[in-house]
Amino acid sequence: MAKKALINRELKRVRLAKKYASKRSEIFSVINDFSKSDEEKFEARLRLQSIPRNASPVRQRRRCALTGRPRGTFRKFGLGRIKIREIAMRGEIPGVVKASW
């Protein structure tokens, strides 16, 4: 089980990303617009710097929903590899069977 502080930090990043998503998209539309002047783009970059760093969705990490484990997480299930194996061995995931050839 991961530390509660690390799990809470990830939840905080998710909340911040949702909160600032519209503001970030507005700023990036100005930055990527070729018709805008250099001064306007510079002001947009300064506004982007005023937004918290954790508001960027790139800083988020996928974690296992049950244990909070940061590595070996499958996107399809949202679980870590260890928990997927345990649940699949009990037959609780439909369509997932142990490979044999």
VENGI-V641922 format. One record per run of one state. SS is the DSSP state (alpha for helix, beta for strand, coil for the rest). FROM is the first residue (numbers start at 1). LEN is the number of residues. Records with the same first field share a line. If there is no record, write none. Layout:
BEGIN
SS->FROM-LEN + FROM-LEN
END
This chain:
BEGIN
coil->1-3 + 32-6 + 51-2 + 56-1 + 60-13 + 75-4 + 90-12
alpha->4-28 + 38-13 + 53-3 + 57-3 + 81-9
beta->73-2 + 79-2
END
